[in-house]
Amino acid sequence: MQKSLLLLSIVLLFANLSFAAEPDRLYEQANTAFAARNYKEAKGLFEKYLILFPDGKDRTKVQYFLGESSYQLNQFQNAIDAFNVVVRCYPDDPLAIDAQNRIGDSYQRLGRTGEALKAYQKVAEKHPHTQQAEYANYSISWLKNPDLKLKPKIHLLPDVQMQLAKEAFARKEYEKAKVEFENFLHSFPDHEMAPYARIQVAECHYHLGRYAEAIPNYQKALTNYPENLYRDYAQYSIGWCYYRLGNLKEALEAFKRLAREFPKSRYLASLEGLSDEIKGKIQLKEAEELYNEAQDNYKRGNLALAYQELERLINEYPQSPYVPEAKIKLAEIKSALHPEAEKLYKEASKLHQGRDYEGAIEKYRWIISGYPSSEYAKLASKALALIVEEMIESEAAILWSKAEKAVDEGRREEAGNRYQEIIERYPTSSFGKKARERFNEILLIFEEKEAEKMYQLALGHLREERFQQAIGEFEKIILTYPKSRYIEPAKKGIVEARRALFELQAKRGYEIANEYYRLKDYNRALDEFQKVLEGYPGTPYAGKAKAAIDQISKIFLDKESEDVYNLARRYYSEGQLDKSFKEFQRLIDEYPESQYREAAVEAMAKISKEMVNEVAKELYDRGRGYQKNGDYALAIEEYEILLKRHPSSYWAPYAQYARTECFYTGYSDYRRAQAEWLKMVDTFPTHELSPHALYHVGECYEKLKEWEKAKATYKRLVEEYPESMYGKGELAQFIRAFLTSSQEGMKD
């Protein structure tokens, strides 16, 4: 008996030596995942380390970073549990102080302020004059003094600094929040959250009613961070700041800029109707200014100018409250202006009679603009119309005389230009109709000659296969010279040229599409073949294009199914199992003939299994939590639920192993533990924990003093798991020596 125990102790000693390399490797893998911010993977590896190597040399660090991984995953209660283990089990380790602070941080994130204060106070009281105590005191001050404007005395991590600022803002402590957001910008100017922090500084000013100070901060968010997601909100807020300051024109311009630069902004909907309100206020102010200017001009004796301004006010701002007063003042000015208007009209009439048209026009216009409501304004308008008629008739007569002279002298082109000028400039004069008749006579002669030239040019294009140019010339004849004898020949020429061009274009289009196809630019090739098919029906190239389109469609179908398959795989690699499953299902439904269909079916089966594993993992985590806290009955209950509902999941063997640990460690029920561990070996013979389970079966037999069964179990361990730590190397040699020695002892 003593000999057996001695040999077993030696075996365990060398087992620990053999295990030394494995925990180091597992710890390194976990740290690598944590450093890469893959906190979910890191958490799983840290948990695995604690299961396999509960006495490992790095267990304190592993326990701490298990809590840190949970914290980064926003699993704050799990983080508290993990950090509590560090504080309770390793109180002398320096990490215990950091763990106590992180317990406070976790409670704070859960909104449990009282418990957070207690956690920080423990650090401040037990470890004064340390950096951790300074952090704890800072956090206590922040939680206890919501009205205190604090500045960090220590360099906080970005997420901690940002959280402090956000929490102050959420409590509407805008002065404090502004300080914290500014501290963030000062400490982390290039951080990805810097644009958000700048916006929030402006928001704090806005909520404090300091709109003039808010504007430059919103503008910095626009100019300093051109790619940030808050730019439309910054522009929107600038408009509101100007509105609050009473600067309505700037507010309106800011909102217009929002609509111009961010046409899809969700903030535009809230501005419906506001722009009209601002415009109304602006118009009211403009009406007031116009009324005041009219009043000033009236007082200075500028009655005509005052009259114009009041009329403008009434016409442009009819809803203004100044309109009634303006109408009264307008009537006063009107009665005072008539004598001046009469004097000007007499002067203008005299100039008109003397054919001084320019002088008369100037005075008539002054009457109309300066005294629009007097009876002389209407007379002046009639006189102006009469002057225009007289001037038109006079100028038309001069041009007619020149045109007639050109005809007499045989200068028909010059005559045609003169007649055309009369038609265009003076169509209402007595010479307008006569000029059109003369012009048409001359035009017919020129048109026939021009039509002949164009027809010959079109025939030349047709012979040289320049079909488009030929069609253009034929169409010019039809449009420009509709009475020419070349109209019918031109129409026939168009039909012939279009037929030839149609065939040629179909050929060229097909050749272009075929070249894209040869270069494997299938998108462009498909577009070009489609153009040939739709644009040139009835040609031989349309049939060829149809066959090519069918071929490309097959290529696209294969490519689309490949894209869906790759998307599903990417979702799988990112851990988005639901999306991955849906994409694989879409591939099977939409592309049943795809080469990826079989792989998609297999992947869906695998994903279904992994989704089950996630549920199993939650049960396993709860069981481990109960087990760590010594609640073995609850732990066993969670493990048994997992084994019953998800017996084929990834976590089933781990649950079986941990459940058996509860019988062994918690209840010292070695008979039950032996049976359960043996059940695990039989159920999961190839699992990584099975060699360890079989080893513990032998250990249970020894506890029960059933030496023959212990020996048989160790023998089975060596034989069935020759590649494990128990089957090769120094540890295997000691096991075999133990078995030989035990056998000899039994003979004795």
Sequence and secondary structure as in RCSB ss.txt:
>XXXX:A:sequence
MQKSLLLLSIVLLFANLSFAAEPDRLYEQANTAFAARNYKEAKGLFEKYLILFPDGKDRTKVQYFLGESSYQLNQ
FQNAIDAFNVVVRCYPDDPLAIDAQNRIGDSYQRLGRTGEALKAYQKVAEKHPHTQQAEYANYSISWLKNPDLKL
KPKIHLLPDVQMQLAKEAFARKEYEKAKVEFENFLHSFPDHEMAPYARIQVAECHYHLGRYAEAIPNYQKALTNY
PENLYRDYAQYSIGWCYYRLGNLKEALEAFKRLAREFPKSRYLASLEGLSDEIKGKIQLKEAEELYNEAQDNYKR
GNLALAYQELERLINEYPQSPYVPEAKIKLAEIKSALHPEAEKLYKEASKLHQGRDYEGAIEKYRWIISGYPSSE
YAKLASKALALIVEEMIESEAAILWSKAEKAVDEGRREEAGNRYQEIIERYPTSSFGKKARERFNEILLIFEEKE
AEKMYQLALGHLREERFQQAIGEFEKIILTYPKSRYIEPAKKGIVEARRALFELQAKRGYEIANEYYRLKDYNRA
LDEFQKVLEGYPGTPYAGKAKAAIDQISKIFLDKESEDVYNLARRYYSEGQLDKSFKEFQRLIDEYPESQYREAA
VEAMAKISKEMVNEVAKELYDRGRGYQKNGDYALAIEEYEILLKRHPSSYWAPYAQYARTECFYTGYSDYRRAQA
EWLKMVDTFPTHELSPHALYHVGECYEKLKEWEKAKATYKRLVEEYPESMYGKGELAQFIRAFLTSSQEGMKD
>XXXX:A:secstr
 HHHHHHHHHHHHHHHHHHTHHHHHHHHHHHHHHHTT HHHHHHHHHHHHHH TT TTHHHHHHHHHHHHHHTT 
HHHHHHHHHHHHHH TTSTHHHHHHHHHHHHHHHTT HHHHHHHHHHHHHHSTTSHHHHHHHHHHHHHH TT   
  SS   HHHHHHHHHHHHHTT HHHHHHHHHHHHHH TTSTTHHHHHHHHHHHHHHTT HHHHHHHHHHHHHT 
TT TTHHHHHHHHHHHHHHHT HHHHHHHHHHHHHH TT TTSGGGTTHHHHHHHHHHHHHHHHHHHHHHHHHHH
T HHHHHHHHHHHHHH TTSTTHHHHHHHHHHHHHHHHHHHHHHHHHHHHHHHTT HHHHHHHHHHHHHH TTSH
HHHHHHHHHHHHHHHHHHHHHHHHHHHHHHHHHTT HHHHHHHHHHHHHH TTSTTHHHHHHHHHHHHHHHHHHH
HHHHHHHHHHHHHTT HHHHHHHHHHHHHH TTSTTHHHHHHHHHHHHHHHHHHHHHHHHHHHHHHHHTT HHHH
HHHHHHHHHHSTTSHHHHHHHHHHHHHHHHHHHHHHHHHHHHHHHHHHTT HHHHHHHHHHHHHH TT TTHHHH
HHHHHHHHHHHHHHHHHHHHHHHHHHHHTT HHHHHHHHHHHHHH TTSTTHHHHHHHHHHIIIIIS  HHHHHH
HHHHHHHHSTTSTTHHHHHHHHHHHHHHTT HHHHHHHHHHHHHH TTSTTTSHHHHHHHHHHHHHHHHHHH 
